């Protein structure tokens, strides 16, 4: 142990710190039995000298390699916001972040993981028949990983150069859906809940019985999530109206009755 040295991440010992070193460290973290480090390599990779190789060491080394390029995205945060479906994980925040994901899946699924190619670095390794571990570093929001089969998230660790941060994880709807309008009949306000599984163009319009558009409630791009919309029909006369939802190529229409 006395011969071990403080290093700069150059675990390949070729005199240069680069992505090859990052990948070697990632492989050692997720599967040390098949990717062992000797004492010198371990100390070189352990950037904060805490005796553990983990996502924080990866983040520190990436910061050393790409410091000038990452300057625009370096920000001190205390929480990272993630959304997920059964097949994907989405990062809501811009800014440099490292993630260590432990995922559970079916034994016979023959699962594969596609990491966003815009990520700075990312690797997934199957560590048992039903468990995979992925380490990803990115500085852009959006979908960071998508799988060929359903998975459950067992654990997430997140880090920035200043240290570990908390993870706020929320589940996304898996399909475009519209809840029943309520109350219905109504006077003069009707509400409805809807869910969007992916970032989408959304158009919500109100039609009268003659098929004329009398008002547009929404016409913009919506991020994935659950929403509530209300229509105040105070200036319209009693009668039957239709709420038309258009999301990408999906169209859903609901009938509502205004009674004054």
Buried (B, 14 or more C-beta within 10 A) or exposed (E): EEEBEEBBBBBBEEEEBEEEBBBBBBBBBBBEEEBEBEEBBBBBBBBEEEEEBBBBBBBBBBBEBBEEEBEEBBEEBEEBBBBBBBBBBBBBBBBBBBBBBBBBBEEEBEBEBEBBEEBBBBBBBBBEEBBBBBBBBBBBBEBBBBBEBBBEBEEBBBBBBBEBBEBEEEEBBEEBBBEEBEEBEBEBEBBBBBBBBBBBEBBBBBBBEEEEEBBEBBEEEBBBBBBEBEBEBEEBEEEEBBBBBBBEEEEBEBEBBBEE
